[in-house]
Amino acid sequence: MAESTYDFVVIGSGPGGYVCAIRAAQLGFKTACIEKDPTLGGTCLNVGCIPSKALLAASEKFEEAGHHLGAFGVDVGNIALNLAGMMGHKDKVVKANTDGVAYLFKKNKIDWIKGKAAFTGPNTLSVTGAGETQTVTAKHIVIATGSESTPLPGITVDEKRIVSSTGALKLAAVPKTMVVIGGGYIGLEMGTVWQRLGADVTVVEFLDRILPGMDGEVSKQMQRILQKQGMKFRLSTKVASAKPSKTGVALTLEPAGGGTAETVEADIVLVSVGRRAFTQGLDL
């Protein structure tokens, strides 16, 4: 078993972790960053902020070309979606960002330790990756393991028909119908992307308004804007179950305050009810 000793170790290479590691190295600490995924950058750069904004921008251009440019005297002819090309654009944007973090690690002489970390003591870690385990010792250890999609009890995410935001970033085809469970900003972002590309999107929210963590006027105006674009909303509604069927996904919806349940069908269901801290496996 290999052993390494550092002044400063960061677990996780997302925007919290990689910035922390770079600053520690700049201050003169012998620094390493432990990352379990094959690329640096965490959720934000790989399956969060960066790819979602890339698709938002690309889908907006697609919608603009198909519905709005003519009003400015710009005739573009028949518009066709090249979904593979759009996903390729998204992947290039992600790679540029993750490669940038790798370059900054090299520039600042930060060791990238690939694997999953678990504490074996106050200053020691066991890191497992690529079929081997090594021991890492450090004077200072920072936990920056980020978050993961919060599961919804009774609903199994398979990243095929019932997807998290990660799965929603790489659908192979535009669904005819999509139900987004959760009216937060992540669900609204991804719902907007696929609606612009041609999906019929319905957002189901347990509370009585979307964006419940934000100012009431923002919530009200945002719903008005999205409804004008064609998005549908089922507020004060609970999703009791979601099960794959032969044609898609069958959802059972109930009024939040109780009442008669109904069944709704969708090609794709996006579960987006929030994020939670990702700490399992650390043996804290």
C-alpha positions as CSV (number, residue, x, y, z in Angstrom):
1,M,0.0,0.0,0.0
2,A,1.5,3.3,-1.1
3,E,1.7,6.2,1.3
4,S,1.8,10.0,0.7
5,T,2.2,12.9,3.1
6,Y,1.0,16.4,2.5
7,D,0.5,19.7,4.4
8,F,-2.9,20.2,2.9
9,V,-5.4,17.8,1.3
10,V,-8.8,18.7,-0.2
11,I,-11.4,16.0,-0.8
12,G,-13.4,17.0,-3.9
13,S,-12.5,19.1,-6.9
14,G,-15.6,21.2,-7.5
15,P,-15.7,25.0,-7.3
16,G,-15.2,24.9,-3.5
17,G,-12.5,22.2,-3.6
18,Y,-10.3,23.3,-6.5
19,V,-10.2,26.9,-5.6
20,C,-9.3,25.9,-2.0
21,A,-6.5,23.6,-3.2
22,I,-5.1,26.3,-5.5
23,R,-5.0,28.9,-2.8
24,A,-3.4,26.5,-0.3
25,A,-0.7,25.7,-2.9
26,Q,-0.1,29.4,-3.6
27,L,0.4,30.0,0.2
28,G,3.2,27.4,0.1
29,F,1.5,24.2,1.3
30,K,2.4,20.9,-0.2
31,T,-1.1,20.2,-1.6
32,A,-3.2,17.4,-3.0
33,C,-6.8,17.1,-4.2
34,I,-8.7,13.8,-4.1
35,E,-11.3,13.3,-6.8
36,K,-13.3,10.1,-7.4
37,D,-14.6,11.1,-10.9
38,P,-12.5,10.9,-14.0
39,T,-12.4,14.7,-14.5
40,L,-11.9,17.6,-12.2
41,G,-14.5,20.3,-11.6
42,G,-17.2,18.5,-9.6
43,T,-20.9,18.7,-10.3
44,C,-20.9,22.3,-11.4
45,L,-18.4,21.9,-14.3
46,N,-19.4,18.3,-15.3
47,V,-23.1,17.8,-14.8
48,G,-24.4,21.1,-13.3
49,C,-24.0,24.8,-13.9
50,I,-21.8,24.6,-17.0
51,P,-23.5,22.0,-19.2
52,S,-27.0,23.3,-18.2
53,K,-26.1,26.9,-19.2
54,A,-24.5,25.6,-22.5
55,L,-27.8,23.8,-23.4
56,L,-29.9,26.8,-22.2
57,A,-27.9,29.1,-24.6
58,A,-28.0,26.6,-27.5
59,S,-31.7,25.9,-27.1
60,E,-32.5,29.6,-26.9
61,K,-30.7,30.1,-30.3
62,F,-32.7,27.2,-31.8
63,E,-36.0,28.7,-30.6
64,E,-34.9,32.2,-31.8
65,A,-34.0,31.0,-35.2
66,G,-37.3,29.1,-35.6
67,H,-39.7,31.6,-34.1
68,H,-38.3,35.1,-33.7
69,L,-35.6,36.0,-36.3
70,G,-38.2,36.5,-39.0
71,A,-39.6,39.5,-37.2
72,F,-36.2,41.1,-37.6
73,G,-36.1,40.4,-41.4
74,V,-33.7,37.5,-41.0
75,D,-35.0,34.6,-43.1
76,V,-33.2,31.3,-42.2
77,G,-35.4,28.8,-44.1
78,N,-36.3,25.5,-42.6
79,I,-34.9,25.0,-39.1
80,A,-33.8,21.5,-38.1
81,L,-32.5,20.3,-34.7
82,N,-29.2,18.5,-34.7
83,L,-29.4,17.2,-31.1
84,A,-26.1,15.3,-31.4
85,G,-24.4,18.5,-32.5
86,M,-25.9,20.5,-29.6
87,M,-24.8,17.8,-27.1
88,G,-21.4,17.9,-28.8
89,H,-21.2,21.7,-28.2
90,K,-22.2,21.1,-24.5
91,D,-19.5,18.5,-24.1
92,K,-16.8,20.8,-25.7
93,V,-17.7,23.6,-23.2
94,V,-17.5,21.1,-20.3
95,K,-14.1,19.8,-21.5
96,A,-12.7,23.3,-21.9
97,N,-13.6,24.0,-18.3
98,T,-12.4,20.7,-16.8
99,D,-9.2,20.9,-18.7
100,G,-8.7,24.4,-17.4
101,V,-8.8,23.1,-13.8
102,A,-6.3,20.4,-14.6
103,Y,-4.0,23.0,-16.1
104,L,-4.3,25.1,-12.9
105,F,-3.4,22.1,-10.8
106,K,-0.3,21.4,-12.9
107,K,0.7,25.1,-12.8
108,N,0.4,25.2,-9.0
109,K,2.0,21.8,-8.5
110,I,-1.0,20.3,-6.9
111,D,-1.2,16.5,-6.9
112,W,-4.4,15.0,-8.2
113,I,-5.1,11.8,-6.4
114,K,-7.7,9.7,-8.2
115,G,-10.1,7.7,-6.1
116,K,-12.6,7.7,-3.2
117,A,-11.4,8.9,0.1
118,A,-12.4,7.6,3.6
119,F,-11.1,8.8,6.9
120,T,-9.0,6.3,8.9
121,G,-8.0,8.9,11.6
122,P,-8.0,12.7,12.2
123,N,-5.1,13.2,9.8
124,T,-5.2,10.0,7.6
125,L,-7.2,8.9,4.6
126,S,-7.6,5.7,2.7
127,V,-8.0,6.4,-1.0
128,T,-9.3,3.7,-3.3
129,G,-9.1,4.0,-7.0
130,A,-8.0,2.0,-10.1
131,G,-8.0,-1.2,-8.2
132,E,-5.6,-0.1,-5.5
133,T,-5.6,1.6,-2.2
134,Q,-3.2,4.2,-0.8
135,T,-2.8,6.0,2.5
136,V,-2.7,9.8,2.5
137,T,-1.6,11.7,5.5
138,A,-2.1,15.5,5.9
139,K,-1.8,18.2,8.6
140,H,-4.9,19.8,7.2
141,I,-7.9,18.1,5.5
142,V,-10.8,20.0,3.9
143,I,-14.0,18.3,3.0
144,A,-15.4,19.8,-0.2
145,T,-17.5,16.8,-1.5
146,G,-20.4,18.9,-2.8
147,S,-23.9,17.7,-3.3
148,E,-26.0,15.1,-5.1
149,S,-29.6,15.1,-6.3
150,T,-32.1,14.5,-3.5
151,P,-34.1,11.3,-4.1
152,L,-37.9,11.2,-3.8
153,P,-39.2,8.3,-1.7
154,G,-40.9,5.6,-3.7
155,I,-39.4,6.8,-7.1
156,T,-36.4,5.0,-8.6
157,V,-34.2,7.1,-10.8
158,D,-32.9,4.9,-13.7
159,E,-31.4,7.8,-15.7
160,K,-33.3,6.5,-18.7
161,R,-37.0,7.3,-18.4
162,I,-36.9,8.6,-14.8
163,V,-33.9,10.9,-14.7
164,S,-32.1,13.3,-12.4
165,S,-30.7,16.6,-13.7
166,T,-27.6,14.5,-14.7
167,G,-29.7,12.3,-17.0
168,A,-31.7,15.2,-18.3
169,L,-28.4,16.7,-19.7
170,K,-27.8,13.8,-22.0
171,L,-31.1,12.5,-23.4
172,A,-30.7,10.9,-26.8
173,A,-33.9,12.2,-28.2
174,V,-36.4,15.0,-27.5
175,P,-39.3,13.5,-25.6
176,K,-42.8,14.3,-26.7
177,T,-43.9,14.8,-23.1
178,M,-41.9,15.5,-20.0
179,V,-43.0,15.9,-16.4
180,V,-40.7,17.8,-14.1
181,I,-41.1,17.0,-10.4
182,G,-40.1,20.1,-8.5
183,G,-40.5,23.7,-9.3
184,G,-37.0,24.8,-8.3
185,Y,-34.6,26.5,-10.6
186,I,-32.8,23.3,-11.7
187,G,-36.0,21.6,-12.8
188,L,-37.2,24.8,-14.5
189,E,-33.9,25.2,-16.4
190,M,-33.9,21.7,-17.8
191,G,-37.6,21.8,-18.5
192,T,-37.0,25.1,-20.5
193,V,-34.2,23.4,-22.5
194,W,-36.4,20.5,-23.6
195,Q,-39.5,22.6,-24.1
196,R,-37.6,24.9,-26.5
197,L,-36.4,21.8,-28.4
198,G,-40.0,20.5,-28.8
199,A,-41.2,18.7,-25.7
200,D,-44.5,19.3,-24.0
201,V,-43.4,20.1,-20.4
202,T,-45.5,20.0,-17.2
203,V,-44.0,21.0,-13.9
204,V,-45.5,19.4,-10.8
205,E,-44.8,21.3,-7.5
206,F,-46.0,20.3,-4.0
207,L,-46.1,23.9,-2.8
208,D,-48.4,26.5,-4.1
209,R,-45.8,28.3,-6.2
210,I,-42.7,27.7,-8.2
211,L,-39.2,28.9,-7.0
212,P,-40.5,28.6,-3.4
213,G,-37.1,29.7,-1.9
214,M,-37.2,33.0,-3.8
215,D,-39.1,36.3,-3.6
216,G,-42.8,35.9,-4.2
217,E,-42.8,38.5,-7.0
218,V,-39.9,36.7,-8.8
219,S,-41.9,33.4,-8.5
220,K,-45.0,35.0,-9.9
221,Q,-43.4,36.7,-12.8
222,M,-41.2,33.6,-13.7
223,Q,-44.3,31.4,-13.9
224,R,-46.0,34.0,-16.1
225,I,-43.0,34.1,-18.5
226,L,-42.8,30.3,-18.6
227,Q,-46.5,29.8,-19.2
228,K,-46.3,32.3,-22.1
229,Q,-43.6,30.0,-23.6
230,G,-45.9,27.0,-23.3
231,M,-44.9,25.4,-20.0
232,K,-47.7,23.9,-17.9
233,F,-47.9,23.8,-14.1
234,R,-49.6,21.6,-11.5
235,L,-49.1,23.4,-8.2
236,S,-50.1,22.2,-4.7
237,T,-49.8,18.7,-6.2
238,K,-48.1,15.6,-4.8
239,V,-46.4,12.9,-6.9
240,A,-47.4,9.7,-5.0
241,S,-45.6,7.4,-7.5
242,A,-43.8,7.2,-10.8
243,K,-43.3,3.8,-12.5
244,P,-42.0,3.0,-16.0
245,S,-44.6,1.6,-18.4
246,K,-44.5,0.2,-21.9
247,T,-44.9,3.6,-23.4
248,G,-43.1,5.8,-20.9
249,V,-43.8,6.6,-17.2
250,A,-47.1,6.5,-15.3
251,L,-47.3,9.0,-12.5
252,T,-49.9,9.1,-9.8
253,L,-50.7,12.7,-8.7
254,E,-52.7,13.7,-5.7
255,P,-53.8,17.1,-4.4
256,A,-51.3,18.3,-1.7
257,G,-54.1,18.7,0.8
258,G,-55.6,15.3,0.1
259,G,-58.2,14.3,-2.5
260,T,-58.8,12.1,-5.5
261,A,-55.7,10.7,-7.2
262,E,-55.2,10.7,-11.0
263,T,-52.8,9.0,-13.4
264,V,-50.6,11.0,-15.9
265,E,-48.4,9.6,-18.6
266,A,-45.1,11.1,-19.7
267,D,-42.2,9.9,-22.0
268,I,-39.6,11.3,-19.5
269,V,-39.9,12.2,-15.8
270,L,-37.3,14.5,-14.3
271,V,-36.9,14.3,-10.5
272,S,-35.6,17.6,-9.4
273,V,-36.6,18.2,-5.7
274,G,-33.4,19.7,-4.5
275,R,-29.8,18.8,-3.6
276,R,-28.3,17.2,-0.5
277,A,-24.8,17.0,0.9
278,F,-22.7,14.2,-0.5
279,T,-20.8,12.6,2.4
280,Q,-21.5,8.9,2.3
281,G,-18.4,6.7,2.2
282,L,-16.2,9.3,4.0
283,D,-16.4,7.4,7.3
284,L,-16.6,10.7,9.2
